[in-house]
Amino acid sequence: DMVQDIFLRVHERMGSVRDTGRIESWLFQIACNAIVDHYRRNRAGEPVPDWI
């Protein structure tokens, strides 16, 4: 479920890549944001773990 959501976000935002030399950091940021969004939606009231 999470991987599918991340791939969908990447596909939707491919046009927003400014520097193709830094694509890894762009992908990492999308993945981090998707994980945080997942915790916010599904774990209302519980804190997001520090490792995120």
Distance bins in CASP14 RR format, pairs under 12 A and 6 or more apart:
PFRMAT RR
TARGET T0000
AUTHOR 0000-0000-0000
RMODE 2
METHOD distances of the structure
MODEL  1
1 7 0 0 0 0 0 1 0 0 0 0 0
1 8 0 0 0 0 0 1 0 0 0 0 0
1 34 0 0 0 0 0 1 0 0 0 0 0
1 35 0 0 0 0 0 1 0 0 0 0 0
1 38 0 0 0 0 1 0 0 0 0 0 0
1 41 0 0 0 0 0 1 0 0 0 0 0
1 42 0 0 0 0 0 1 0 0 0 0 0
2 8 0 0 0 0 0 1 0 0 0 0 0
2 9 0 0 0 0 0 1 0 0 0 0 0
2 30 0 0 0 0 0 1 0 0 0 0 0
2 31 0 0 0 0 1 0 0 0 0 0 0
2 32 0 0 0 0 0 1 0 0 0 0 0
2 33 0 0 0 0 0 1 0 0 0 0 0
2 34 1 0 0 1 0 0 0 0 0 0 0
2 35 1 0 0 1 0 0 0 0 0 0 0
2 36 0 0 0 0 0 1 0 0 0 0 0
2 37 0 0 0 0 1 0 0 0 0 0 0
2 38 1 0 0 1 0 0 0 0 0 0 0
2 39 0 0 0 0 0 1 0 0 0 0 0
2 41 0 0 0 0 0 1 0 0 0 0 0
2 42 0 0 0 0 0 1 0 0 0 0 0
3 9 0 0 0 0 0 1 0 0 0 0 0
3 10 0 0 0 0 0 1 0 0 0 0 0
3 31 0 0 0 0 1 0 0 0 0 0 0
3 34 0 0 0 0 1 0 0 0 0 0 0
3 35 0 0 0 0 0 1 0 0 0 0 0
3 38 0 0 0 0 0 1 0 0 0 0 0
4 10 0 0 0 0 0 1 0 0 0 0 0
4 11 0 0 0 0 0 1 0 0 0 0 0
4 34 0 0 0 0 0 1 0 0 0 0 0
4 38 0 0 0 0 0 1 0 0 0 0 0
5 11 0 0 0 0 0 1 0 0 0 0 0
5 12 0 0 0 0 0 1 0 0 0 0 0
5 30 0 0 0 0 1 0 0 0 0 0 0
5 31 0 0 0 0 1 0 0 0 0 0 0
5 33 0 0 0 0 0 1 0 0 0 0 0
5 34 1 0 1 0 0 0 0 0 0 0 0
5 35 0 0 0 0 1 0 0 0 0 0 0
5 36 0 0 0 0 0 1 0 0 0 0 0
5 37 0 0 0 0 1 0 0 0 0 0 0
5 38 1 0 0 1 0 0 0 0 0 0 0
5 41 0 0 0 0 0 1 0 0 0 0 0
5 42 0 0 0 0 0 1 0 0 0 0 0
6 12 0 0 0 0 0 1 0 0 0 0 0
6 13 0 0 0 0 0 1 0 0 0 0 0
6 27 0 0 0 0 1 0 0 0 0 0 0
6 28 0 0 0 0 0 1 0 0 0 0 0
6 29 0 0 0 0 0 1 0 0 0 0 0
6 30 1 0 0 1 0 0 0 0 0 0 0
6 31 1 0 1 0 0 0 0 0 0 0 0
6 32 0 0 0 0 1 0 0 0 0 0 0
6 33 0 0 0 0 1 0 0 0 0 0 0
6 34 1 0 1 0 0 0 0 0 0 0 0
6 35 0 0 0 0 1 0 0 0 0 0 0
6 36 0 0 0 0 0 1 0 0 0 0 0
6 37 0 0 0 0 0 1 0 0 0 0 0
6 38 0 0 0 0 1 0 0 0 0 0 0
7 13 0 0 0 0 0 1 0 0 0 0 0
7 14 0 0 0 0 0 1 0 0 0 0 0
7 27 0 0 0 0 0 1 0 0 0 0 0
7 30 0 0 0 0 1 0 0 0 0 0 0
7 31 0 0 0 0 1 0 0 0 0 0 0
7 34 0 0 0 0 1 0 0 0 0 0 0
8 14 0 0 0 0 0 1 0 0 0 0 0
8 30 0 0 0 0 0 1 0 0 0 0 0
8 31 0 0 0 0 0 1 0 0 0 0 0
8 34 0 0 0 0 1 0 0 0 0 0 0
9 16 0 0 0 0 0 1 0 0 0 0 0
9 26 0 0 0 0 0 1 0 0 0 0 0
9 27 0 0 0 0 1 0 0 0 0 0 0
9 29 0 0 0 0 0 1 0 0 0 0 0
9 30 1 0 1 0 0 0 0 0 0 0 0
9 31 0 0 0 0 1 0 0 0 0 0 0
9 32 0 0 0 0 0 1 0 0 0 0 0
9 33 1 0 0 1 0 0 0 0 0 0 0
9 34 1 0 1 0 0 0 0 0 0 0 0
9 35 0 0 0 0 0 1 0 0 0 0 0
9 37 0 0 0 0 1 0 0 0 0 0 0
9 38 0 0 0 0 0 1 0 0 0 0 0
10 16 0 0 0 0 0 1 0 0 0 0 0
10 17 0 0 0 0 1 0 0 0 0 0 0
10 23 0 0 0 0 1 0 0 0 0 0 0
10 26 0 0 0 0 1 0 0 0 0 0 0
10 27 1 0 0 1 0 0 0 0 0 0 0
10 28 0 0 0 0 0 1 0 0 0 0 0
10 29 0 0 0 0 0 1 0 0 0 0 0
10 30 1 0 1 0 0 0 0 0 0 0 0
10 31 0 0 0 0 1 0 0 0 0 0 0
10 33 0 0 0 0 0 1 0 0 0 0 0
10 34 0 0 0 0 1 0 0 0 0 0 0
11 17 0 0 0 0 0 1 0 0 0 0 0
11 27 0 0 0 0 0 1 0 0 0 0 0
11 30 0 0 0 0 0 1 0 0 0 0 0
12 30 0 0 0 0 1 0 0 0 0 0 0
12 34 0 0 0 0 0 1 0 0 0 0 0
13 23 0 0 0 0 0 1 0 0 0 0 0
13 26 0 0 0 0 1 0 0 0 0 0 0
13 27 0 0 0 0 1 0 0 0 0 0 0
13 29 0 0 0 0 0 1 0 0 0 0 0
13 30 1 0 0 1 0 0 0 0 0 0 0
13 31 0 0 0 0 0 1 0 0 0 0 0
13 33 0 0 0 0 0 1 0 0 0 0 0
13 34 0 0 0 0 0 1 0 0 0 0 0
14 20 0 0 0 0 0 1 0 0 0 0 0
14 23 0 0 0 0 0 1 0 0 0 0 0
14 26 0 0 0 0 1 0 0 0 0 0 0
14 27 0 0 0 0 0 1 0 0 0 0 0
14 30 0 0 0 0 0 1 0 0 0 0 0
15 23 0 0 0 0 0 1 0 0 0 0 0
15 26 0 0 0 0 0 1 0 0 0 0 0
16 23 0 0 0 0 0 1 0 0 0 0 0
16 26 0 0 0 0 1 0 0 0 0 0 0
16 27 0 0 0 0 0 1 0 0 0 0 0
16 29 0 0 0 0 0 1 0 0 0 0 0
16 30 0 0 0 0 1 0 0 0 0 0 0
17 23 1 0 0 1 0 0 0 0 0 0 0
17 24 0 0 0 0 0 1 0 0 0 0 0
17 25 0 0 0 0 0 1 0 0 0 0 0
17 26 1 0 1 0 0 0 0 0 0 0 0
17 27 0 0 0 0 1 0 0 0 0 0 0
17 29 0 0 0 0 0 1 0 0 0 0 0
17 30 0 0 0 0 0 1 0 0 0 0 0
18 25 0 0 0 0 0 1 0 0 0 0 0
18 26 0 0 0 0 1 0 0 0 0 0 0
19 25 0 0 0 0 1 0 0 0 0 0 0
19 26 0 0 0 0 1 0 0 0 0 0 0
20 26 0 0 0 0 1 0 0 0 0 0 0
20 27 0 0 0 0 0 1 0 0 0 0 0
21 27 0 0 0 0 0 1 0 0 0 0 0
22 28 0 0 0 0 1 0 0 0 0 0 0
22 29 0 0 0 0 0 1 0 0 0 0 0
23 29 0 0 0 0 0 1 0 0 0 0 0
23 30 0 0 0 0 0 1 0 0 0 0 0
24 30 0 0 0 0 0 1 0 0 0 0 0
24 31 0 0 0 0 0 1 0 0 0 0 0
25 31 0 0 0 0 0 1 0 0 0 0 0
25 32 0 0 0 0 0 1 0 0 0 0 0
26 32 0 0 0 0 0 1 0 0 0 0 0
26 33 0 0 0 0 0 1 0 0 0 0 0
27 33 0 0 0 0 0 1 0 0 0 0 0
27 34 0 0 0 0 0 1 0 0 0 0 0
28 34 0 0 0 0 0 1 0 0 0 0 0
28 35 0 0 0 0 0 1 0 0 0 0 0
29 35 0 0 0 0 0 1 0 0 0 0 0
29 36 0 0 0 0 0 1 0 0 0 0 0
30 36 0 0 0 0 0 1 0 0 0 0 0
30 37 0 0 0 0 0 1 0 0 0 0 0
31 37 0 0 0 0 0 1 0 0 0 0 0
31 38 0 0 0 0 0 1 0 0 0 0 0
31 52 0 0 0 0 0 1 0 0 0 0 0
32 38 0 0 0 0 0 1 0 0 0 0 0
32 39 0 0 0 0 0 1 0 0 0 0 0
32 48 0 0 0 0 0 1 0 0 0 0 0
32 51 0 0 0 0 0 1 0 0 0 0 0
32 52 1 0 0 1 0 0 0 0 0 0 0
33 39 0 0 0 0 0 1 0 0 0 0 0
33 40 0 0 0 0 0 1 0 0 0 0 0
33 48 0 0 0 0 0 1 0 0 0 0 0
33 52 0 0 0 0 0 1 0 0 0 0 0
34 40 0 0 0 0 0 1 0 0 0 0 0
34 41 0 0 0 0 0 1 0 0 0 0 0
34 52 0 0 0 0 0 1 0 0 0 0 0
35 41 0 0 0 0 0 1 0 0 0 0 0
35 42 0 0 0 0 0 1 0 0 0 0 0
35 43 0 0 0 0 0 1 0 0 0 0 0
35 48 0 0 0 0 1 0 0 0 0 0 0
35 49 0 0 0 0 1 0 0 0 0 0 0
35 51 0 0 0 0 0 1 0 0 0 0 0
35 52 1 0 1 0 0 0 0 0 0 0 0
36 42 0 0 0 0 0 1 0 0 0 0 0
36 43 0 0 0 0 0 1 0 0 0 0 0
36 47 0 0 0 0 0 1 0 0 0 0 0
36 48 1 0 0 1 0 0 0 0 0 0 0
36 49 0 0 0 0 0 1 0 0 0 0 0
36 51 0 0 0 0 0 1 0 0 0 0 0
36 52 1 0 0 1 0 0 0 0 0 0 0
37 43 0 0 0 0 0 1 0 0 0 0 0
37 48 0 0 0 0 0 1 0 0 0 0 0
37 52 0 0 0 0 0 1 0 0 0 0 0
38 44 0 0 0 0 0 1 0 0 0 0 0
38 48 0 0 0 0 1 0 0 0 0 0 0
38 49 0 0 0 0 0 1 0 0 0 0 0
38 52 0 0 0 0 1 0 0 0 0 0 0
39 45 0 0 0 0 1 0 0 0 0 0 0
39 46 1 0 0 1 0 0 0 0 0 0 0
39 47 0 0 0 0 1 0 0 0 0 0 0
39 48 1 0 1 0 0 0 0 0 0 0 0
39 49 1 0 0 1 0 0 0 0 0 0 0
39 50 0 0 0 0 0 1 0 0 0 0 0
39 51 0 0 0 0 0 1 0 0 0 0 0
39 52 1 0 0 1 0 0 0 0 0 0 0
40 46 0 0 0 0 1 0 0 0 0 0 0
40 47 0 0 0 0 0 1 0 0 0 0 0
40 48 1 0 0 1 0 0 0 0 0 0 0
40 52 0 0 0 0 0 1 0 0 0 0 0
41 48 0 0 0 0 0 1 0 0 0 0 0
42 48 0 0 0 0 0 1 0 0 0 0 0
43 49 0 0 0 0 1 0 0 0 0 0 0
43 52 0 0 0 0 0 1 0 0 0 0 0
END
